[in-house]
Each structure stands twice: as structure tokens, then as C-alpha cells.
């Protein structure tokens, strides 16, 4: 298929052929923009905690069949999620303002 495409394909090349093109708009500037890591961290955290909602929804649908054992397992699951959220909060992964400090730096800055 690749060889046939090469043999039967178009031979001429315009200058515009090798330019980036997005939805009919000619691009301006470089495509290599720097984004803050906070956007990616929040996106990953959203995906992680959003996927956990799917597990909890499945548990809620089968609540009667799961019984007390299912309830305890769901409570442990939620507790682990809350521990992870508190850990991220204390680590500063959810802070958007100013500089982010590690947990050790925060403890050193607190007055005794």
C-alpha cells in the first residue's frame, strides 16, 4: 500500500504543502509553547479521582447485593482516597499561588 501510494501519488509540491495547517487557519509563531506543570498535575489528579467515582458508582448499583462486606470495602476505599487527597494537599500539589514549598520547607518556616 505504501509503495502504491508513492507510485500513484501526486508528484508536484507547493510551498504551502510543508506548512502546518489547522482547521483552515494558517499558524503563526512556534507550536512549542511552555505550559506550567500545574495544568498537567491537576489533569492527572482529576483523571485519578474521576476514575474512582466509576468504582463507587458500580458499588452503589450493587449496594444491596454487596451487603456489609461491600460497605466495609467501599469505606476502606474511600478512606484510602481521602488519605491520598490529604497527602497531595499537604505536599502542595493543589496550590496554584506563589511558589510551591516541600513539606520539609513548610515545617521549617513555621514558628515554634
Secondary structure per residue as TSV (DSSP state, phi and psi in degrees):
chain	resnum	aa	ss	phi	psi
A	1	X	-	360.0	-40.4
A	2	X	H	-68.1	-39.1
A	3	X	H	-67.1	-44.1
A	4	X	H	-61.7	-40.6
A	5	X	H	-61.3	-41.4
A	6	X	H	-67.9	-41.6
A	7	X	H	-72.3	-39.1
A	8	X	H	-95.4	-5.5
A	9	X	S	-75.7	175.2
A	10	X	-	-68.3	138.5
A	11	X	-	-98.7	-26.3
A	12	X	-	-83.8	153.3
A	13	X	-	-134.0	118.2
A	14	X	-	-87.5	159.6
A	15	X	G	-61.7	-29.9
A	16	X	G	-76.2	-11.3
A	17	X	G	-64.1	-35.8
A	18	X	G	-98.4	10.7
A	19	X	S	-93.6	146.2
A	20	X	-	-67.3	145.2
A	21	X	E	-143.3	126.3
A	22	X	E	-132.5	108.7
A	23	X	T	54.2	39.0
A	24	X	T	82.7	3.0
A	25	X	E	-110.5	124.8
A	26	X	E	-72.7	129.8
A	27	X	-	-72.3	153.1
A	28	X	-	-127.8	134.8
A	29	X	S	79.9	-170.1
A	30	X	-	-87.4	148.6
A	31	X	S	-86.1	-5.0
A	32	X	-	-96.2	80.4
A	33	X	-	-95.9	146.9
A	34	X	-	-93.7	129.6
A	35	X	-	-111.5	149.4
A	36	X	-	-67.5	146.2
A	37	X	H	-65.5	-23.0
A	38	X	H	-56.4	-36.5
A	39	X	H	-61.6	-44.0
A	40	X	H	-69.5	-39.9
A	41	X	H	-63.1	-46.0
A	42	X	H	-64.8	-38.3
A	43	X	H	-64.3	-42.8
A	44	X	H	-66.7	-42.3
A	45	X	H	-63.7	-38.8
A	46	X	H	-61.5	-44.0
A	47	X	H	-63.5	-43.8
A	48	X	H	-61.6	-51.7
A	49	X	H	-74.7	-23.6
A	50	X	H	-73.9	-37.7
A	51	X	H	-64.5	-32.1
A	52	X	H	-66.5	-28.6
A	53	X	H	-64.4	-32.0
A	54	X	H	-64.8	-42.5
A	55	X	H	-63.9	-40.7
A	56	X	H	-68.8	-33.2
A	57	X	H	-65.5	-42.6
A	58	X	H	-62.6	-38.3
A	59	X	H	-65.1	-40.9
A	60	X	H	-65.5	-34.5
A	61	X	H	-67.6	-38.1
A	62	X	T	-101.1	30.8
A	63	X	H	-61.0	-47.4
A	64	X	H	-66.8	-38.7
A	65	X	H	-73.5	-29.1
A	66	X	H	-73.6	-32.8
A	67	X	H	69.5	-157.0
A	68	X	H	-68.0	-36.8
A	69	X	H	-62.7	-41.5
A	70	X	H	-65.1	-37.2
A	71	X	H	-65.2	-43.1
A	72	X	H	-64.8	-42.6
A	73	X	H	-62.5	-41.4
A	74	X	H	-66.6	-36.9
A	75	X	H	-65.6	-40.7
A	76	X	H	-64.5	-41.3
A	77	X	H	-60.4	-46.4
A	78	X	H	-65.3	-38.4
A	79	X	H	-63.3	-42.0
A	80	X	H	-63.1	-40.6
A	81	X	H	-62.0	-42.7
A	82	X	H	-66.1	-38.0
A	83	X	H	-63.3	-42.0
A	84	X	H	-63.3	-39.8
A	85	X	H	-66.4	-42.8
A	86	X	H	-63.9	-40.4
A	87	X	H	-60.9	-45.7
A	88	X	H	-64.5	-38.1
A	89	X	H	-63.5	-47.4
A	90	X	H	-68.7	-29.6
A	91	X	H	-71.5	-22.7
A	92	X	T	95.6	12.7
A	93	X	T	-68.7	-20.3
A	94	X	T	-100.8	0.7
A	95	X	-	-82.7	132.1
A	96	X	-	-108.7	-18.5
A	97	X	S	-94.2	143.8
A	98	X	S	60.1	-158.6
A	99	X	-	-85.6	150.0
A	100	X	-	-97.9	132.8
A	101	X	-	-110.2	148.7
A	102	X	-	-75.0	168.0
A	103	X	H	-62.5	-38.3
A	104	X	H	-65.3	-40.6
A	105	X	H	-65.7	-37.2
A	106	X	H	-66.7	-39.0
A	107	X	H	-69.1	-31.4
A	108	X	H	-73.1	-29.5
A	109	X	H	-79.0	-21.3
A	110	X	S	-69.4	135.4
A	111	X	-	-72.1	147.7
A	112	X	-	-67.8	360.0
